[in-house]
Amino acid sequence: MKQLVIFALLNFGALAIGGLFTGGGVSSEWYASLNKAPWTPPGWVFGAAWTTVMVCFTIYMAKAFDASDNKSMIIGLFAVQWVLNVAWNPAFFKYHMVVLGLIILILLVTVLVVMAFKYSQSIKHWSWLIAPYIVWLLIATSLNGYILLSNH
């Protein structure tokens, strides 16, 4: 239970920090002027999706941490994931570095796929809880990539 609370605080803390950088970014003239992918969801979907993703990922991390023989490895992977997750918002919304945003998302997906494979045997069916995060990031990657390719 302790791990669940710690990972919940860290995961939702990452969202809060990211939100500080996103804040006016979505309503900014820069973002409004971008050509966005036709499959870009309405704004409210992002909050619902991130909440769902982080609830699932919190449970996933608590289970994986409990099952892990190498606590340093799982904490290291989690820390890299956390930094990349937080870094995307300022890179994209504050500094308008669309290429860097895309690189961050690709690295983040890679770290999560590594985690998914690394802990799938030890936590069995619980490993499916990382899937919403990976799927959501693949959607985010496609949106970021579309913006990169459609706005020269």
VOPAGU-2260 file (C-alpha; in pm, 1 decimal, decimal comma):
REM VOPAGU-2260
SITE   aa  ch    i         X         Y         Z
SITE  MET   A    0       0,0       0,0       0,0
SITE  LYS   A    1     288,8     234,1      77,4
SITE  GLN   A    2     429,1     192,6    -276,7
SITE  LEU   A    3      85,3     266,5    -423,5
SITE  VAL   A    4      66,8     598,6    -237,8
SITE  ILE   A    5     424,9     694,2    -326,7
SITE  PHE   A    6     380,6     615,6    -695,8
SITE  ALA   A    7      44,7     795,9    -701,9
SITE  LEU   A    8     204,6    1108,7    -554,9
SITE  LEU   A    9     495,9    1091,0    -798,5
SITE  ASN   A   10     279,1    1020,4   -1104,4
SITE  PHE   A   11      17,6    1283,6   -1034,9
SITE  GLY   A   12     293,9    1521,1    -925,7
SITE  ALA   A   13     447,0    1479,3   -1272,4
SITE  LEU   A   14     111,8    1568,7   -1427,0
SITE  ALA   A   15      84,5    1875,7   -1204,7
SITE  ILE   A   16     434,5    1994,9   -1293,3
SITE  GLY   A   17     366,7    1932,6   -1661,5
SITE  GLY   A   18      40,7    2121,1   -1627,8
SITE  LEU   A   19     229,6    2428,3   -1506,4
SITE  PHE   A   20     409,9    2436,8   -1840,9
SITE  THR   A   21     103,5    2346,3   -2044,9
SITE  GLY   A   22    -127,2    2597,6   -1873,7
SITE  GLY   A   23    -154,7    2874,0   -2131,2
SITE  GLY   A   24      14,4    2666,0   -2399,8
SITE  VAL   A   25    -304,7    2511,4   -2531,8
SITE  SER   A   26    -477,7    2848,5   -2556,1
SITE  SER   A   27    -168,9    3026,7   -2688,6
SITE  GLU   A   28    -159,0    3192,5   -3029,1
SITE  TRP   A   29     132,2    2965,9   -3124,1
SITE  TYR   A   30     -60,0    2642,3   -3057,8
SITE  ALA   A   31    -385,9    2777,9   -3202,9
SITE  SER   A   32    -208,0    2863,9   -3527,7
SITE  LEU   A   33     -62,0    2515,2   -3577,5
SITE  ASN   A   34    -200,0    2270,6   -3830,9
SITE  LYS   A   35    -311,4    1986,6   -3605,6
SITE  ALA   A   36    -391,7    1625,9   -3690,9
SITE  PRO   A   37    -755,0    1561,7   -3786,3
SITE  TRP   A   38    -763,2    1295,9   -3511,2
SITE  THR   A   39    -665,1    1544,5   -3238,3
SITE  PRO   A   40    -910,5    1477,9   -2954,4
SITE  PRO   A   41   -1107,8    1756,7   -2787,3
SITE  GLY   A   42    -934,1    1918,8   -2492,4
SITE  TRP   A   43   -1132,8    1740,6   -2219,1
SITE  VAL   A   44   -1009,5    1401,9   -2347,1
SITE  PHE   A   45    -653,1    1484,6   -2244,9
SITE  GLY   A   46    -742,7    1526,2   -1876,2
SITE  ALA   A   47    -954,6    1210,0   -1871,0
SITE  ALA   A   48    -689,9    1010,8   -2056,3
SITE  TRP   A   49    -401,9    1125,1   -1835,2
SITE  THR   A   50    -598,9    1051,2   -1518,8
SITE  THR   A   51    -678,1     699,6   -1640,4
SITE  VAL   A   52    -321,2     644,4   -1758,9
SITE  MET   A   53    -173,1     750,6   -1424,8
SITE  VAL   A   54    -413,6     544,7   -1214,8
SITE  CYS   A   55    -324,0     236,3   -1419,9
SITE  PHE   A   56      47,7     317,9   -1420,1
SITE  THR   A   57      47,3     376,3   -1043,5
SITE  ILE   A   58     -92,8      27,1    -983,4
SITE  TYR   A   59     148,4    -115,7   -1241,6
SITE  MET   A   60     449,0      45,3   -1069,8
SITE  ALA   A   61     343,4     -70,9    -722,6
SITE  LYS   A   62     306,9    -430,5    -849,0
SITE  ALA   A   63     631,9    -420,7   -1048,5
SITE  PHE   A   64     822,8    -266,8    -758,6
SITE  ASP   A   65     695,9    -533,7    -517,8
SITE  ALA   A   66     786,6    -812,1    -761,9
SITE  SER   A   67    1124,8    -670,9    -862,3
SITE  ASP   A   68    1445,9    -831,0    -740,6
SITE  ASN   A   69    1641,2    -527,6    -856,1
SITE  LYS   A   70    1483,7    -222,4    -692,6
SITE  SER   A   71    1754,4       7,9    -832,9
SITE  MET   A   72    1666,9     -94,5   -1188,4
SITE  ILE   A   73    1294,1     -30,3   -1153,7
SITE  ILE   A   74    1350,6     299,4    -973,0
SITE  GLY   A   75    1597,8     401,1   -1244,1
SITE  LEU   A   76    1352,9     319,6   -1524,3
SITE  PHE   A   77    1075,3     497,4   -1337,8
SITE  ALA   A   78    1295,0     805,9   -1284,7
SITE  VAL   A   79    1387,2     823,5   -1654,1
SITE  GLN   A   80    1017,9     787,7   -1744,9
SITE  TRP   A   81     924,5    1059,2   -1493,2
SITE  VAL   A   82    1181,8    1307,8   -1623,5
SITE  LEU   A   83    1082,9    1246,2   -1985,8
SITE  ASN   A   84     712,9    1278,3   -1901,1
SITE  VAL   A   85     767,4    1612,1   -1728,3
SITE  ALA   A   86    1014,5    1737,2   -1991,7
SITE  TRP   A   87     776,0    1712,5   -2285,8
SITE  ASN   A   88     544,3    1995,6   -2172,4
SITE  PRO   A   89     805,7    2271,4   -2148,5
SITE  ALA   A   90     985,8    2147,7   -2460,3
SITE  PHE   A   91     667,5    2158,3   -2665,6
SITE  PHE   A   92     442,7    2424,6   -2512,9
SITE  LYS   A   93     688,8    2667,9   -2352,6
SITE  TYR   A   94     985,5    2651,9   -2590,8
SITE  HIS   A   95     793,4    2538,1   -2904,7
SITE  MET   A   96    1061,2    2275,5   -2972,0
SITE  VAL   A   97     844,7    2033,7   -3168,9
SITE  VAL   A   98    1137,2    1812,7   -3278,7
SITE  LEU   A   99    1262,1    1780,5   -2920,9
SITE  GLY   A  100     906,9    1701,5   -2809,9
SITE  LEU   A  101     890,5    1419,4   -3063,3
SITE  ILE   A  102    1228,5    1282,9   -2951,9
SITE  ILE   A  103    1115,8    1292,2   -2587,6
SITE  LEU   A  104     797,5    1100,4   -2673,5
SITE  ILE   A  105     988,1     835,5   -2868,4
SITE  LEU   A  106    1230,4     789,7   -2578,3
SITE  LEU   A  107     940,9     773,9   -2331,9
SITE  VAL   A  108     760,3     506,4   -2532,4
SITE  THR   A  109    1086,7     311,7   -2555,7
SITE  VAL   A  110    1139,4     319,9   -2177,9
SITE  LEU   A  111     781,6     204,2   -2117,8
SITE  VAL   A  112     810,0     -81,6   -2368,0
SITE  VAL   A  113    1132,9    -192,2   -2197,6
SITE  MET   A  114     951,4    -185,7   -1862,9
SITE  ALA   A  115     655,8    -376,4   -2005,4
SITE  PHE   A  116     878,4    -656,6   -2132,0
SITE  LYS   A  117    1112,6    -657,7   -1832,8
SITE  TYR   A  118     837,4    -705,1   -1573,6
SITE  SER   A  119     574,7    -897,4   -1773,4
SITE  GLN   A  120     681,0   -1235,8   -1634,0
SITE  SER   A  121     702,6   -1124,9   -1272,4
SITE  ILE   A  122     368,0    -943,8   -1252,5
SITE  LYS   A  123     175,5   -1147,6   -1511,7
SITE  HIS   A  124    -166,6   -1000,1   -1597,6
SITE  TRP   A  125     -89,7    -680,8   -1402,2
SITE  SER   A  126     150,5    -586,5   -1682,0
SITE  TRP   A  127    -146,8    -490,2   -1897,0
SITE  LEU   A  128    -183,5    -182,0   -1677,3
SITE  ILE   A  129     106,9     -18,6   -1861,0
SITE  ALA   A  130     -75,6     -56,0   -2195,5
SITE  PRO   A  131    -295,7     257,0   -2162,2
SITE  TYR   A  132      17,6     467,5   -2106,0
SITE  ILE   A  133     191,0     323,2   -2412,3
SITE  VAL   A  134    -119,4     358,1   -2631,1
SITE  TRP   A  135    -180,5     717,2   -2518,1
SITE  LEU   A  136     183,0     806,4   -2585,7
SITE  LEU   A  137     163,4     652,1   -2932,6
SITE  ILE   A  138    -134,0     878,5   -2999,7
SITE  ALA   A  139      59,5    1176,4   -2857,5
SITE  THR   A  140     358,0    1083,7   -3074,0
SITE  SER   A  141     138,7    1077,8   -3384,9
SITE  LEU   A  142      -8,4    1419,1   -3293,1
SITE  ASN   A  143     336,8    1566,4   -3227,7
SITE  GLY   A  144     470,9    1412,3   -3549,1
SITE  TYR   A  145     180,6    1552,1   -3751,8
SITE  ILE   A  146     247,4    1899,2   -3613,1
SITE  LEU   A  147     615,2    1864,9   -3702,2
SITE  LEU   A  148     543,0    1755,6   -4060,0
SITE  SER   A  149     253,1    1994,9   -4123,8
SITE  ASN   A  150     396,9    2319,9   -3990,3
SITE  HIS   A  151     708,9    2440,9   -4166,3
